[in-house]
Amino acid sequence: MAEDRDPLTLDVDRDYVGWITLDDPDASVNLLTAPSLALLDRLIGELESRIATGKLVAVVVRSAKPGSFVLITACDHRIASDDATTRLGLPEVKLGILPGFGGSVRLPALVGIQSALDLILSGKTISAHRARRIGLLDRVAPKPRFEMEVSAFLSDILAGKARSRPGKKPLAKRLLEDTGPGRSLLFSIAEKKTAARTKGWYPAPGRALGLVAETYGMQVDQALELEAHALAELAVTRESRSLVRIFLLQQDAKRRLGEEAMARARRVERAAVLGAGVMGGSVAELIASHDIPVILKDIEQEALDSGLRHANELLQKAASKGRFSSGEAGLKFALIQGTLSYDKFSEVDLVIEAVVERMAVKQQVLQDVEERVRTQTIFATNTSSLSVSTLAEASSRPDRVVGIHFFNPVHRMPLIEIVRTEATSMEVLATAFSFAVAMGKTPVLVADRPGFLVNRLLSPYL
């Protein structure tokens, strides 16, 4: 049963600072439900009463759930942790709607039209450092000192030392965003790009673009009313209903094993990838991009160099798109250790083989690995066509063998097939599931059958 507590609580400390804490007991993330909004309205009324009597100087809104927050564009100042899991964005277009609660109205005024459209029309998320650069955040604080930094930031705000808006825009940005002809050109270009990307199939991005163009510079109350109407129109479309269904199916897939089974999952602290081809290099990059040290092994230096180069290119490309800074990309690349030997394999929790698609080769690699890793280390094959059960026949620990099948290009494809054999233990299966989710992917549990799932579906189309 859920705990009997409110999704929002208010505390006022002795310095007359109000602390609103978001922590919905009935959900894994904080949601803006009708009851929580009604409660928020009541709390705001209480805060206004305290302001009127001089017993409130500031309000801090925070979340008690790691990785879950809302309401930030409505605040005067924003601070976030530099943790790699901190991601900010407006994902609504992925559900066939547009950002509501002022998201489509306030964000352009906060960060500028171009930066706002980049987030609103794509639904992508950005790192805390990227958010700071565009003006969405005022400060980014080191995770270990975050609470202290929040207090220091609050002190600066009260002392008038904190700036609530970024500095002066560059001339080119001012010409585009702060003049009528410039905005007309900007929206015209964005409209053509959006039409080319959606090809008429998804109405939400175009409707969001039109709303931003219509409401930019408008009185907030009037703009919010237009935003609400646009959101309501999109929410009942066939496209939105279908995209919401896909989202719910993805969420269900991540919970496929159930809470009891997932409680047995082990955290992957260090991984290894065998085979430095395009797939191996891509998998190593994915793991490192999520701040997990990974060994990339091959038997030839030329292939290893190529794999490392490919991984670095992917990281730099991600940095250029704002997922993290170029400096962070360099730190993540440093997590990839290229090698021609099995040195330090005794330290890894998970080994993923991505060698040539020949059973004899994979079985030999499996046996070589098992001689050098701990008994609890999981061996995963990335095979797309061979039997995982047959591969496991060469293992002295078949319960530790599982299929983790990535799709190419790894950094874009959201699906991972988790292939179980009759011998695969539930702990190994749960760890594979948990690892896939930690990589930002949707795991799909499949039996060890020819083609698994995706290729079986793809065959009739081909």
C-alpha positions in Angstrom: 0.0 0.0 0.0 1.1 3.6 -0.7 2.1 5.7 2.2 -0.5 8.0 3.6 1.1 11.3 2.8 0.6 14.2 0.4 2.5 14.5 -2.9 3.6 18.0 -1.9 4.6 19.2 1.5 5.5 22.7 2.8 8.0 23.6 5.5 9.1 27.1 6.5 12.4 27.3 8.3 13.6 29.8 10.9 15.0 32.1 8.2 11.6 32.5 6.7 12.4 30.3 3.6 9.6 28.0 2.4 10.5 24.5 1.2 8.0 22.8 -1.1 9.0 19.1 -1.5 7.6 17.0 -4.4 7.3 13.3 -3.5 4.2 11.5 -4.8 3.8 8.3 -2.7 1.6 6.7 -5.4 4.1 7.0 -8.3 7.7 6.4 -9.1 8.0 9.9 -10.6 6.4 13.2 -9.6 3.2 13.8 -11.7 1.1 17.0 -12.0 -2.2 15.3 -11.2 -5.4 17.1 -10.4 -5.1 16.4 -6.7 -1.4 17.6 -6.6 -2.3 20.8 -8.5 -5.1 21.5 -6.1 -2.8 21.0 -3.2 -0.2 23.2 -4.8 -2.8 25.9 -5.2 -3.6 25.7 -1.5 0.1 25.8 -0.5 0.6 28.9 -2.7 -2.3 30.5 -0.9 -0.6 29.8 2.4 2.7 31.2 1.1 1.0 34.4 -0.1 -0.5 34.9 3.3 3.0 34.6 4.9 4.4 37.0 2.4 1.7 39.5 3.2 2.7 39.4 6.9 6.5 39.6 6.2 7.1 36.0 7.3 8.5 34.6 4.0 11.5 35.8 1.9 11.9 32.9 -0.6 10.4 29.6 -1.7 12.6 26.6 -2.8 10.9 23.8 -4.8 12.7 20.5 -4.6 12.1 16.8 -5.4 12.6 14.0 -3.0 12.7 11.5 -5.9 16.1 11.2 -7.6 15.8 12.0 -11.3 12.3 13.4 -11.2 11.2 17.0 -11.2 8.6 19.4 -12.7 7.7 23.1 -12.7 11.1 24.6 -13.4 10.3 27.2 -16.0 7.8 28.8 -13.6 10.6 29.5 -11.1 12.8 32.7 -11.0 16.0 30.8 -10.5 17.1 27.2 -11.2 20.0 25.0 -9.9 20.7 21.4 -10.8 23.3 18.7 -10.0 26.1 18.0 -12.5 25.3 14.3 -12.1 25.4 12.5 -15.5 21.8 11.4 -15.0 20.6 15.0 -14.8 18.6 15.6 -18.0 16.3 18.5 -18.8 13.8 18.8 -21.6 10.2 18.8 -22.8 9.4 15.4 -24.2 5.7 16.0 -25.0 6.0 15.9 -28.8 7.0 12.3 -28.4 3.5 11.7 -27.1 1.9 13.6 -29.9 1.1 16.7 -27.8 3.0 19.9 -27.0 4.4 21.2 -23.7 1.7 22.5 -21.4 1.6 24.3 -18.0 3.4 27.2 -19.7 6.3 25.1 -21.2 5.6 26.3 -24.7 5.2 29.9 -23.5 7.8 30.3 -20.8 10.7 28.5 -22.4 11.2 30.7 -25.4 11.1 33.8 -23.2 13.6 32.1 -20.9 16.2 30.7 -23.3 15.4 32.4 -26.6 13.4 31.1 -29.6 16.1 29.0 -31.2 17.1 27.1 -28.1 13.5 26.6 -27.1 12.4 25.3 -30.5 15.4 22.9 -30.4 13.9 21.3 -27.3 10.2 21.7 -27.9 10.2 20.3 -31.5 12.5 17.4 -30.8 11.5 16.3 -27.4 15.2 15.6 -26.6 16.8 16.1 -23.3 20.1 17.9 -22.5 22.7 17.8 -19.8 22.8 20.2 -16.9 25.9 21.9 -18.4 24.2 22.4 -21.7 21.1 23.8 -19.9 23.3 26.3 -18.1 24.8 27.5 -21.4 21.5 28.2 -23.0 20.1 29.9 -19.8 17.7 27.2 -18.6 19.8 26.8 -15.5 21.4 29.5 -13.5 23.9 27.2 -11.8 25.2 23.7 -12.0 26.5 22.3 -8.7 28.8 19.2 -8.0 26.6 16.3 -6.9 28.6 15.6 -3.6 28.1 19.2 -2.5 24.7 19.8 -3.9 22.8 20.6 -0.7 25.5 23.0 0.4 25.5 24.7 -3.0 21.7 25.1 -2.9 22.0 27.0 0.4 24.8 29.1 -1.0 22.8 29.9 -4.1 19.8 30.9 -2.0 22.0 33.2 0.1 23.3 34.9 -3.1 19.7 35.3 -4.4 18.6 36.9 -1.1 21.7 39.2 -1.2 20.9 40.3 -4.8 24.0 38.6 -6.2 22.3 36.0 -8.4 21.5 36.8 -11.9 18.1 35.4 -13.1 18.8 35.7 -16.8 21.8 35.0 -19.0 23.9 37.8 -20.4 23.5 39.8 -23.5 22.6 37.8 -26.7 25.1 37.6 -29.5 24.3 40.1 -32.4 23.2 37.4 -34.8 20.8 36.0 -32.3 19.4 39.4 -31.5 18.8 40.1 -35.2 17.0 36.8 -35.6 14.9 36.8 -32.4 14.4 40.4 -31.5 13.3 41.9 -34.8 10.1 41.2 -36.8 11.9 40.2 -40.1 14.4 38.1 -38.2 11.7 36.1 -36.4 9.7 35.6 -39.7 12.8 34.2 -41.2 13.6 32.0 -38.2 10.1 30.5 -38.0 10.0 30.0 -41.8 13.2 28.0 -41.7 12.0 26.0 -38.7 8.7 25.3 -40.4 10.4 23.8 -43.5 12.7 21.7 -41.4 9.8 20.4 -39.3 7.8 19.5 -42.4 10.7 17.7 -43.9 11.2 15.7 -40.7 7.6 14.8 -39.9 6.5 14.4 -43.6 3.0 15.3 -42.5 2.6 12.3 -40.3 2.9 14.0 -36.9 0.9 17.1 -36.2 2.4 18.0 -32.8 5.7 19.6 -33.9 4.0 21.8 -36.4 1.3 22.8 -34.0 3.9 23.6 -31.3 5.9 25.7 -33.8 2.8 27.6 -34.7 2.0 28.2 -31.1 5.4 29.6 -30.2 5.3 31.9 -33.3 1.8 33.1 -32.3 2.4 33.6 -28.6 6.0 34.9 -28.5 5.9 38.4 -26.8 2.2 38.0 -25.9 0.7 38.6 -22.5 1.3 35.5 -20.4 -2.3 34.8 -19.4 -3.5 35.1 -23.0 -0.6 32.9 -24.3 -1.3 30.2 -21.6 -5.0 30.0 -22.7 -3.9 29.5 -26.4 -1.4 26.8 -25.2 -4.1 25.0 -23.2 -6.4 24.9 -26.3 -3.7 23.6 -28.6 -2.7 20.9 -26.1 -6.3 19.8 -25.7 -6.8 19.6 -29.5 -3.6 17.4 -29.9 -4.4 15.2 -26.9 -7.5 13.6 -28.7 -5.8 13.0 -32.0 -5.2 9.5 -33.3 -1.5 10.2 -33.5 -1.3 11.1 -29.8 -3.3 8.1 -28.7 -1.0 5.8 -30.7 2.2 7.4 -29.4 0.9 7.3 -25.8 0.2 3.6 -26.3 3.7 3.0 -27.6 5.1 4.8 -24.5 3.0 2.7 -22.2 4.1 -0.5 -24.0 7.8 0.6 -23.6 7.2 1.2 -19.9 5.5 -2.2 -19.5 8.4 -3.9 -21.3 10.8 -2.5 -18.7 8.7 -4.0 -16.0 8.3 -7.3 -17.8 10.1 -9.4 -15.1 8.2 -7.9 -12.2 9.5 -6.2 -9.0 10.4 -9.5 -7.2 12.6 -10.7 -10.0 14.2 -7.2 -10.6 15.1 -7.0 -7.0 17.7 -9.7 -7.7 19.5 -7.6 -10.3 23.1 -6.8 -9.7 24.6 -3.4 -10.6 27.1 -3.5 -13.4 30.1 -1.5 -12.1 32.6 -2.4 -14.8 32.1 -4.1 -18.2 34.1 -5.5 -21.1 33.3 -5.7 -24.8 35.0 -8.4 -27.1 35.5 -7.3 -30.7 36.3 -3.8 -31.7 34.3 -3.6 -34.9 31.6 -1.1 -35.6 29.2 -2.8 -33.2 31.8 -3.4 -30.5 33.0 0.2 -30.6 29.4 1.4 -30.5 28.5 -0.7 -27.5 31.7 0.4 -25.7 30.8 4.0 -26.4 27.2 3.5 -25.1 28.5 2.0 -21.8 31.1 4.7 -21.3 28.6 7.5 -22.1 26.7 6.3 -19.1 29.8 6.6 -16.9 30.6 2.9 -16.6 34.3 1.9 -17.1 34.6 -0.6 -20.0 37.4 -2.7 -21.5 37.4 -2.9 -25.3 39.3 -6.0 -26.5 40.4 -7.2 -29.9 43.1 -9.5 -31.3 44.5 -7.0 -33.8 45.8 -3.5 -33.0 44.5 -2.0 -36.2 40.9 -3.2 -35.4 41.3 -2.0 -31.8 42.4 1.5 -33.0 39.5 1.6 -35.4 37.0 0.7 -32.6 38.4 3.3 -30.3 38.3 5.9 -33.0 34.7 5.1 -33.8 33.7 5.3 -30.1 35.4 8.7 -29.7 33.6 10.0 -32.9 30.3 9.0 -31.4 31.0 10.7 -28.1 32.1 13.9 -29.9 29.1 13.8 -32.1 26.9 13.5 -29.0 28.7 16.5 -27.4 28.1 18.6 -30.6 24.4 17.9 -30.2 24.3 19.1 -26.6 24.1 15.7 -24.7 27.2 16.8 -22.8 30.1 19.1 -23.2 33.3 18.2 -25.2 35.1 18.1 -21.9 32.7 15.5 -20.6 33.0 13.6 -23.8 36.8 13.4 -23.2 36.2 12.1 -19.7 33.8 9.5 -20.9 36.2 8.3 -23.6 38.9 7.9 -20.9 36.6 5.3 -19.4 37.2 3.0 -22.4 40.4 0.9 -22.0 41.6 -0.6 -25.3 43.6 -3.8 -25.0 44.8 -6.9 -26.8 44.9 -9.0 -23.7 42.6 -10.3 -21.0 44.3 -8.2 -18.3 41.8 -6.9 -15.7 39.0 -9.1 -16.9 38.8 -10.4 -13.4 37.4 -7.1 -12.3 34.4 -6.9 -14.7 30.8 -7.8 -13.9 29.6 -8.2 -17.5 31.3 -9.3 -20.7 29.6 -8.6 -24.0 31.0 -10.5 -27.0 30.6 -8.9 -30.5 32.9 -11.0 -32.5 32.4 -12.6 -35.9 29.1 -14.5 -36.3 30.5 -18.0 -36.3 29.5 -20.4 -33.5 32.9 -22.1 -33.2 34.6 -18.7 -32.7 32.0 -17.5 -30.2 32.3 -20.8 -28.2 36.1 -20.5 -28.0 35.8 -16.9 -26.9 33.4 -17.9 -24.2 35.7 -20.6 -22.9 38.7 -18.2 -23.0 36.8 -15.6 -21.0 35.5 -18.0 -18.4 39.1 -18.9 -17.5 39.8 -15.3 -16.6 36.7 -13.9 -15.0 35.0 -14.4 -11.6 32.4 -17.1 -11.3 29.6 -14.4 -10.9 30.6 -12.6 -14.1 27.9 -12.6 -16.7 28.7 -13.5 -20.3 26.4 -11.9 -22.9 26.4 -12.5 -26.6 25.3 -9.9 -29.1 24.5 -12.4 -31.7 21.6 -11.7 -34.0 21.3 -15.1 -35.6 23.0 -17.9 -33.7 21.5 -20.0 -30.9 22.4 -18.7 -27.4 21.6 -22.1 -26.0 24.1 -23.8 -28.4 26.7 -21.2 -27.4 26.0 -21.9 -23.7 26.8 -25.6 -24.3 30.5 -24.7 -24.3 30.2 -23.0 -20.9 31.1 -24.4 -17.6 28.5 -21.9 -16.1 25.6 -21.9 -18.5 23.4 -20.2 -16.0 25.6 -17.1 -16.4 25.1 -16.9 -20.2 22.5 -14.6 -21.8 21.8 -12.8 -25.0 22.0 -9.0 -25.1 21.3 -8.1 -28.7 21.9 -4.5 -29.6 20.7 -3.0 -32.9 22.8 -0.9 -35.3 23.3 2.0 -34.9 23.5 1.4 -31.2 23.4 5.0 -30.1 20.0 5.5 -32.0 18.1 2.2 -31.8 16.0 2.1 -28.6 15.5 -1.6 -28.4 17.6 -4.4 -26.9 16.6 -8.1 -27.1 17.3 -10.0 -23.9 17.6 -13.7 -25.0 17.1 -16.3 -22.3 18.0 -19.9 -22.4 16.5 -22.7 -20.3 19.6 -22.5 -18.1 19.8 -18.7 -17.7 19.3 -17.8 -14.1 16.8 -15.2 -13.0 19.5 -13.1 -11.4 21.4 -12.9 -14.7 18.2 -12.1 -16.6 17.3 -9.3 -14.1 20.8 -7.9 -14.3 20.6 -7.9 -18.1 17.2 -6.1 -18.0 18.5 -3.6 -15.4 21.6 -2.9 -17.5 19.5 -2.3 -20.6 17.3 0.2 -18.8 20.4 1.9 -17.3 21.7 2.3 -20.9 18.5 4.2 -21.8 17.1 1.3 -23.8 13.9 -0.7 -23.9 14.6 -4.3 -23.1 12.4 -7.0 -24.7 12.5 -10.5 -23.3 12.6 -13.2 -26.1 13.1 -16.9 -26.2 16.0 -18.5 -28.0 14.4 -19.0 -31.3 15.6 -18.3 -34.9 15.5 -14.6 -35.5 14.4 -13.8 -31.9 11.8 -11.1 -32.2 12.8 -8.2 -34.5 14.2 -10.4 -37.3 11.1 -12.7 -37.2 9.0 -9.6 -37.7 11.3 -8.1 -40.3 11.4 -11.3 -42.5 7.8 -11.0 -43.9 8.4 -7.4 -44.9 11.6 -8.3 -46.7 
